[in-house]
Amino acid sequence: MRWRLLDRMTELSPGGYAGAESSTCFPDELFSDHFPSYPITPGVLLIEMGAQLAGLLVQASVLESERKWIFPMLGMVQDAKFRSPVPPCRTLRIRAELEACRPDGALCLARVFHLEMCCASMHLMLVFENLGGAGPANTEVLREHARMEFERLQAPWRPPVSGL
């Protein structure tokens, strides 16, 4: 299973919002039991799509405003609502909006759309080290991974190459 669920970032305004595209082209075995004769994308994958986009939004927002690298992780999911089933092999549009940011966490609203219908919405709390960095993890490895992810997604905003 690949955990890079976003295919392309379509918009990014640090401190505000982000948009991305994703698809539900997962292996058939994922859908075989979810559900037999009525395959739908598991809600946990829709949440993860929103969390990945919200994490990039928070990372860009803090980097832009405070000039420090942080590495957000999903800390809490609130008010997750699944409004419409998402079948296999659909292109989705994900949107994340930054609602609040503190020194050690941020709250985002994330929504998943198919065509123009909102299929899922959720409030996501992302947590991170308040001084920047990533605890015991190798910050340089995470920083390079983040840079490559913004590049892979063809993000309209990119982290600064030097100075941080």
Secondary structure as UniProt FT lines:
FT   STRAND          6..13
FT   TURN            14..16
FT   STRAND          17..23
FT   HELIX           28..32
FT   TURN            36..37
FT   HELIX           43..66
FT   STRAND          73..82
FT   STRAND          91..102
FT   TURN            103..104
FT   STRAND          105..114
FT   TURN            115..116
FT   STRAND          117..127
FT   TURN            130..131
FT   TURN            135..136
FT   HELIX           139..152
FT   TURN            153..154
//
